C-alpha cells in the first residue's frame, strides 16, 4: 500500500520556484510529523524541513528564507514551496512520515528537481 506520493519536481533555471507536493494516507498525515529530505548525486540524503502535527516547523540552514513547508489537512498533503532555487538544490526530494524512535519509517518514491545555472 503506497502511503506517500510526491509530485511537482522538474527542470528549472536558477532563481525560479517550484512547489513539491506529498499526498499521504490519513494515518500517516495525522501522525507526529512529516518531512522533506533530499539526496544529491554522490551525496548522502539530508534533511530539508519538517512539520509537526501542532504546526511547528523546522528547517535546515540552507532552506531557511527560501523554502516553506506547509500542510493541508483537507487533502492529507504536505507541500514544499521552494523559491530562489540554486543549482546546488538539484537533488531527488523525498517525503517522509511515521516517526518511530526518532527516525522516519515511511518514504515516498522521490521527485527529481534539477536547477540549471
N, C-alpha and C positions, 0 to 999 in steps of 0.2 A: 504494500500500500504506500503510494507516494504521498509524503506528508509536507514537502516543501518544494515549490516550483518557482524558480527565478525567471525573470524576463527583463527586457529593457536594455540589454547590452548592445554594443555596436561600435562602429568606427567613426571617430570624431576628430576634429582638429583641436590643437591646444587652445585653451580659452573657452571652449564650448561647454555645454552642460548635458547631463544625462540623468534620467531618473530610473533607478532599478526598482523592480517590484518582486515581492516574495509572497506567494499565496500559501497559506498554511492550513493544516487541519484545525478545526476548532479547539481540540485538546492541546495541540502544540502552541497555538496562538495565545491561549489563556494561561499558559504556564508562566514560570517566574520571569523569564527573559527570552528575547530573541536578539540575534546579532548578525552583523555582516563581517565577513573576513575576505581576504584576497590573497592570491598567490601569483606572483610574477614569475616569468620564465627563469629557471635556475635558482629561485629563492624559496624559502620556506613560507608557509602560509602565515599571514599576520592579521591581527585584529584590526578592524576598522572602526566599528561603533556598535553599541548595543542599546536596547530599550527595555526597561523593566515593566512589569505589569502595572506599576503605580505611576508610570510616565517618566521616571528618571532615566536620563540618557547619559552615555559616556562615549567619548571619542578618543581615538589615538591622536597624537600630536599633529600628524600630517593632515588629518581630516578636519581639525578644528578651524572654523571660519569658512570652510569651503564645502563641507558635506553636512547634510542634515538627515538624521534618521527619524522616521515617524511611523505611526501605526494607525490603521483604520479598522476599528472594531466591527464595523458593519460588513466588512469584506474579509475579515481574518487575514489581513495583508499588512506587511510592513514595507516601507519604502526607504530608498537611499537616494536623496537628491544630491547630485554631485555637480558643483559649479567650478568654474575656472580650472578645468581639467588640464593636467600636465602630462607630458609623455611618460613620466615615471609612475603615473597612475595606471598604466597599462598592466592588466592582470586579468585572471579569472576571478570573478567575485562570487562568493558563496554565502548563502543564507544558512543560519544555524538556529536550532532551538532545542528545548528539552535538556536543561542543565541537570546533570547528575554528578554529585560530588565535585562541583566546580567546573566540570567540563561539559561542553555541548555534545550531545549524543545523536542528534538528528541533523542531517546535512542535505542541502539541495544539490542539484547536478552542476550548478555553476553557470554563470553567464559571462561571456568574453567582453571585455572593454578594452578597446585599442585607441590610444590617443596619438595622433601623428603631430610632428613638430612643424 
